[in-house]
Amino acid sequence: MKKRPAAPSTSRQQRRSDQTRARLLDAATELFIARGYDALTLGEVTERADLGTGTLYLHFRDKRALYEGVVRRVLAVLYTRWQRTDDAAAAPSERVVGMIRATIEHLIERPALGRLCLLDGPPLETWLVGDVAKGMAMFLDGPQRELRASLVIGVALAAGRHYLRNNQQPKARQLLETTLAFCADALGIAQPARARRVA
């Protein structure tokens, strides 16, 4: 009796699925930045990714879900960046300010991506602030942790939008220092860590 070939391992299937998803997100990111959210069609994304439309719908139900996937990937990059610079021995509120620093620095370095996430796409606050605030609240002490985290995130988003709408003014260092000082004050930190020179 002939043996049937073994089914591909789940890990291989998962890797293939992850690679396909990454191709779709890469293509979508490039096209959202180049064409804007409203003008982009899903057909353009599948063509750029060299995949079929059905494949896209296996990963994303619609354009909004694809856009949210792009933004969630940006958040994952930000989280990794923050982890590399995080000082686990620092006070919890200072660690939150470190998260804000990583976000603002990333925005300054990649303004086109920042514009896509903060200005050009559909509003994100309905899920972004809630999701991030839950994670950030774990680093805060005292009452109303999730509310305070939401307010700090709102400050960072407002600072980013102001920077992008005003032709990247104030200068990057001023933006960073002003935003960090405001967030540190709101969290009761007397002196935030000095902002690194970014511009």
Residue, then its C-alpha position, 0 to 999 in steps of 0.5 A: m500500500k502506497k503511503r500518502p504524503a504527509a500534510p504540510s506542517t501547521s507552522r509551514q502553513q502559518r509561515r506562508s499565511d504570514q508571508t502573504r499577509a505581509r505582502l498585502l500589508d507592504a503593498a497597501t502601505e505603499l499605495f495608501i501613502a502614494r494615493g491616499y485612503d479614498a483613492l486606493t482600490l483593493g484591486e491595486v493592492t492585489e496587483r502590487a502584491d501579485l496576489g488574487t483578490g480572493t487571497l486578500y479577502l482571506h486576510f482582510r474583510d474590506k479596505r477599512a480592515l486592511y487599513e487597520g492592519v497597516v496601522r496595527r503593524v505600525l503600532a507593533v513596530l513602535y512597541t518593539r522600538w519602545q521595548r529596545t529603549d525601555d528602562a524596566a527599573a524606571a518609575p511606571s509613569e516614566r516608562v509611559v513617557g518613554m512610549i510617547r517618546a518612541t511614538i513621536e520620534h517615529l512620527i518625526e522620522r517617517p512623516a509620510l507614514g504618520r500622515l497616513c495614520l493620523l490624517d489621511g485614513p479613517p478615524l482610528e480613535t474608536w479602537l486605537v486609543g482603547d487598545v493602546a490605553k489598556g496596555m499603557a494603563m498597566f504601567l501607571d499607578g493610582p486611580q483612573r489609570e486607563l482614563r489617564a492613559s487615554l488622555v496621554i495618548g490623545v495628547a500624543l495624537a494631537a501633537g502628531r496631527h499638529y506637526l503634520r498639518n503645520n508643515q512639520q512645525p514646530k521643529a522636531r526637537q520642540l515637538l518632542e520636548t513640549t509633548l513629553a513635558f505635557c505628558a510628564d506633567a499630566l502623569g505627575i512626573a516632575q522632570p521628564a527625561r531629557a529629549r534626545r536631539v532629533a532635529 
